């Protein structure tokens, strides 16, 4: 069953009242589906099923241990991880990624990502902007929040347009935030902690405890609450809040209206609950996503085990249910210590999962319409530190893309002998976000969205779709 149950909702005047909804991070509202369909037609795409699966490699993935091996560098840089050949002649990947190596022709490999903020969250990966970039009041919104605003609540089966399943730093630090669009554009953020365990560092536990209200939404019907009673409560709320809505300049009541409307749609349609229930999936498909690894002791307490691969299956099911942007995360790539032992456990999980996802989407006829992106907040230091770890390295990072009608089967950019700097075709984080928008038929340089005061803002300041992928 589905539950959207009680939390506190505080109005702009400081008055807090108990609601029958745990408002969490629900809400979609905006310009309408017709705008997106028109944009898709103008872009020659002509599909209303375009979507994005956004895989955040939480902590910052080591580029040289995954897609940019440097076998000629000294051992204190390359470690003992060897390169392997792939289905693309001349391209080598880490030996930890044999599945992707076999299907490399279905991927584009970004080896020269630049402009990383160096901040340990997923905000730049969600928006293209650094936290320090000049921004309108309220801050820049995550791309999924923008898509939700443009599409409104007209997705199939009342499924939210933007579903954020990130755990770890991305969740704790509210990286997929709506910014100047206001709380009504927040993602739908179901609580998946009972499905996938991701242990947090002590400091992050404190952060989450302070910010827990609104971070996740429970997916069960409150005890004794029927759809009929829900209808009655909706009618009562509309009457009680009519006056307050008229004078609410901050838009919080509008947000509450969106939360209420979306929650009602989710409760009555059942599409989201069904998509989130992996027991409804074909057992053969379920098994296909999970790598055949022993559930051994994790290499690090914040690492995730092989069951985390099911998050990508969950994302596919939500896209089938009507979502347009789904975030997932895999942890933990923050390898300040024990880099090689941790990567030998974690990278094969990611490798197996993303290869299974791309194969699954292809077999279902969805791959041309669904863009898959995997990346992290920055890269890792070329030289291993005294703790056999790699530290933060904002100078260059990595990414992988597939599907969405992109020109795949290629490598974009190159780094030096140590994977320390981009020496050819640097690609900015905003360029990747622009490419995602392009896949949805949205031009971020000409499309605007309004803030709570009605001021229009272009989606990106500098990013351009990566020409090698979209040309």
N, C-alpha and C positions, 0 to 999 in steps of 0.2 A: 504494500500500500504506500501511498504518498502522503507526506506530511509537510505542511508549511505552517509551523506552529510558533507560539507566542514568544515575542521578544519585545524590548522597549523601543518605541519610536519617538524621537525627540524633534519637536517642531522648531522653527527658527526663533520662536519667542521663548524657548527654553522649557516649555511645558512638555512633560513626558507622560504618555498614556499607554496603557497596555493594549496591544493589538492582538487580534486573533491570528495574525500572521507573524511568523518569524521572518521579518523583512529581509534580513541577510543582504545578499547582493543580487536581488532580482531586478529586472526592469529593462524594457525596451520601448522606445518611442521615437517618432521622427518624421521623415519626409515621405516615406511610402515606398512600397515595392516597385511601383511603376517607374520611379526614377532609376532604380538599379537595372530593371529590365531594359529600359531605354538605353542606358549606358552600355549594357552588354550588346545590344543590337548595333549601336554605333561602333563598337569595337570589333564587330564581326564575330562575336562569340555566340550570341543567340541562344543562351541557355539560362534557365532559372535554377539550375542545380549546382552551380559553381560553389565550391567550398574549400576550406583550408583546414588541414590538420597541422598544428603547430607543436613541435616536440622540443621542449626546453631541456637541454642537457645541463642540469642544475649544478652550478659551481664553477663552470668554465672548462670545457673539454680540451685536452692536450692535442693540439693539431698534429704534432710529429708522431704521436702514438696511435693515430687513427687514419687520417686521409693524406698526410704529407710526410711520409717516412723519409729519413735522411741517413741512409746506410753508410755514406762516406764521411759522416761527422764523427768526432771522437766518441769513445764509449761513454764518457761522462755526459754526453748530450743525448745519444741515441739509446742507451741502455742495451738490453738484450732482446728487444722486440724487432723482429725481422720483417722486411717487405715481402709481399706476394704479388704475383701478376694478376690481372683482372681481364674481364671480357672486352675491355677497351685496349687495343694494342698500345704498348708503351706506358700505360698507366699502372702504377703500383700503389697498393694500400698496405696498411698494417696487417700482419698475419692474424691479428685479433678480429679481423673483419672478413672472414672467408665467404659468408653468405652474400654480403654486398659486393664483394669482388666478383662473384659469379654473375651477378646481375647489374654490374656497373653501368652497362649501356642504358639502364633505366634511370640513372641518376646524373645530376650535374653536381660537381664538386667545387666548392668555393674555397680556394686556398689563400686568398688575399684580402680577407675582411679587415677593414681599418676603421678607425674612429670610435673604438670602444670607450665607454665611459670609465671602465675600471671599477664600477660599483657592483657589489655582490647582491644583485637582484635581477629580475627579468624585465624591468621597465623598458630599457632601451630595445630589447628584443621584441617587446610588445608594441612600441610606439615609433621607434626609430630615433627618438630624442634622448639626449643625455638629461639627467636630472638637473644639471646646471644650465641647460640651454634656456635662453629667454623664452618665456611662455605667457600666454594670456592668464588672467586671473582664474585660478582653479587648476592650472597646469594642463599639459597636453594629454589627450585621451589615448588609451590603447586602441589599436586598430580594430579589434573585435567589437569594442564599444561603438566605434564609428559605424561599422557595418550594421550593428544592431539598430543604431539610430536611423540609418538610411533605409533599412528593410522594414522597419516597424515590426509589428507582431503578426505578420501574415505568413509565417513559415508553416510547413506541413505539420499537421497534428498538434498545433499550438506549442511546438518545440521552440525554446528560446533560440534566437539567432546566434548568440555567443555563449558558449559553455566553457567555463574555466575549471579544469581539473588539476591545475598545478598544485604540487605539494612543496614542502621544503621552503627555500627562500622566496620563491615566487609567490607562494601563498602568504607566508608570514608578513612579507613587506608589501602586500597588496599591489603587486606589479601590474596587474590587468585592471587598472583603475580608470574611471570615466573622465577624469580631469574636468575641463570646463563644460563638458556636456551635462554635468550634474548627476546626482545619484540615480535618476531614472534610467540612465544609460549603462548602469553597472552590469557586469556579467551575471549569468546564472551560475552559481558556484555550489554545486551539491557536495555534501560531506562524504568523501570516499575513504576516510581514515579507517573504517572497519573493513574495507576491501583491500587496501594497500597500505602497509605499514611503512612509514618513513620517519625514523627516529630523528629528533631534532637535537642540536647542540643546546646546552643549558641556557646560553644567552638568547637563542632563538625561541626557546620555550617561554622565557620571560616576555619577549616581544609579542608572541602570539597571545599570551594570557592578557596582556594589556589591550590588545586589539581584537580579541576574539569576537566580540559583538559585530555581526555583519559579515564575518569572514566566510561562513559556510551556511548552507541551508539543509535541514534535515528532510528526508524524503519519505515521511510516513504521515498518514492521516491522524490528526489528533484524536485521542480516544473520545468517542461519543459524538464526533463531528461528522455529520453526513452532508452530502451534496445539497440536500434541501435546506439544512440549517445554514450552510455556507451561502446559499442564495439569499436567505433572510438577512444575514449579517451584511452582505454586500449592499442590500437595499438600505439598511439602517445607516451604514457608514456614508452612503451617498447623501442621505438627508442631513445627517449631523454635520458633515464637513463642507457643505456647499458654500457657506459664507466664508469659512476659513480659506478655501481654495481661491476665492475671489481676491483676497487681500495678501496672499502668500507670495511675496516678491522673490524669495529665495528658491522657490520651486520644490520645496520639500514635500508639499501635499501632492504636487504633480507626480513626484517620485513614488509616493505612497499609492497613488492611483495606479501607476504602472506595476508596482509590486503586486497589488491586489488583482489586477487584471491578468497578469502573467500567472500568478499562483492559481487563480481560478481555472485558467486554461489547462495548466499542467495537471491539476487535480482531476478535472473532468475528462480529459482526453486519455490519460494513461500512457501516452506515447513515450514520455521521458522515462517513466518508471519501467516500462518494458525494455527500453533501450539500455537502461542501467543494470538490468537483471541479466547477468552473463549466463545464468542457468538456462536461459531460453535459447542460447546459441548452440549450434550443432557441436557436439562434443569433439568431433574430428577437427573442426575449425578452431575450437578452443585450444586443443592440444597442439595445433600447428603453430600457434603464436608463442608458446612457452618453450624455451630452449631445453634440450635434454641435459640438464645440469643437475648435479646433486645439490640438495638444499643444505649445503655445508655452511660452516660458520662464515659470516660475512667478513670481508677483508677489512672493513672499518664499520664502526657502529652506525654511521649515517648512510651507509650503502644500502641499496635495495637488491633484493634477490631476484631470481628468474621469474617469479610470479608478476613482477612489475611490468613484464612485457604485455600482459593483458590490458594494460591501459590503452595501448594502441588499438586493440580490438574494440574496446569501449568507445574510443573516438570514432571508429568506422561506424559502429552501430548508431551513435548519435547523429552522424552525418546522414545516414540512411533515414533517420527519424525526422530530419528536416533542419538540423542545425547547419549554420553556414561557416562558423569558425569554432574549432574545438582546440583548447590547450591541454596538453599533458606534459608531465615532466618525468625525467629519470635521474636519480641521484646515486652517488654523489661524486662529482668530478672535481671537487675542491681538494686536490691532492698535494697538500703541503708536506705530507709524509707518505711513505710507502706507495709512491706513484705506480710502480710497475706491478706489484702484487694486486693493488686495487683495480688497475685497468685490465689486468688479465682476467678478473672476475666480471667487471662491469661492462666493458666494451663488447664482449661476446653476447651479452644479454641484449644490448642495444642493436647490435648487428643482426641478430636473429629476428628481433621484433620488427625492425623497419623493413627488412627484406620480406618478411611474412606479410606485413601490411601492404606493401607495394604489389606483391603477387596477388593478394586477396582483392585489392581494388581493381586490378587488371582483369581478373577472372570474372568479376561482377560487372564489368563494363563501366566502372566509375573512375578509372585512373585519369582519363583525359579531362575530367571535370573537377577532380579534387587535387589541389596542390599540397604536397607534403614538404614541410621544412623542418630540419633539425639543426640546431646551433646552440650556442651558449653566450654568456655575457662577455667573455673575453677568452684569450688563449692562455697557454701556460709557458713558463720560462723554458728556454731551450736547454739551459744547463741545469742538471739535477743538483739540488741543495744537499746539505750535510745530513738531512733526514731522509734521503733517497726520495725526495718529493720535488714537485714542480710548483712554483709560486705563480702569482697573477702576472699576466703579460698582455696589457692592452694594445701593444703595438700591432699585433696581427692575430687573427682568429680564423676559425674554420666554419663551414656550413655545408649542408647537403640539401638538395632539392630534387623532387620527382613529381611526375604527373602534371596536371593542370594545363596540358597542351604545350608545355615548355620544350625547348630544344635541348634534350638531355643527351647523355652519352658523351660528355665533355668535361674538361677541367677548365676552370676560369681562374686566372691569376697564377702567380708563382712566388715562392719565397727564396731566400738565400740558402746557403749550405746548412744553416743551423735552424731553419724555420723560424727565424727571429724577426724578419722584416719582409714586407712585400716588395719585390723587385720588378713585378710586371702586373699590370691591370689591377690596381687596387679597387676594391668594391666597398662602398660605405654601407653601414647598417641601414641607413635610410634608403639606399638603392634596393636592398632586399625587401624592405617593407613596401616600397613602390612597386616592386615586381609582384608581390602578393595582391596589392590593390588591382594591378593590371589584370591579374587572373580572374578577378571578380567583375571586370568591366568598369572599373572606377579609375578615373584619371586624378591622382592626388594633387596635380598642379592646377586643375581647373575646377575641381569639386570643392565646395565649401560646406561646412556645417556651422550652425549658429550656437553661441554660448547661451547661458541663462539670461543674458541681457539682450539677446537678439543680434549680437555682432557676429558677422560671418568670418570664418577662418579657413584658409586652405589647409589641406590635410598634412602636407609635407612642405618644408621650406626648400630643400635642396635635392632630395632623392629623385632619381630617375630609374625607371625599370631597366634591368640589366639587358642590354641590347642583344647579347649573345644568346640569351634564353628566350626572348620574346620576338626577335626580328624574323 
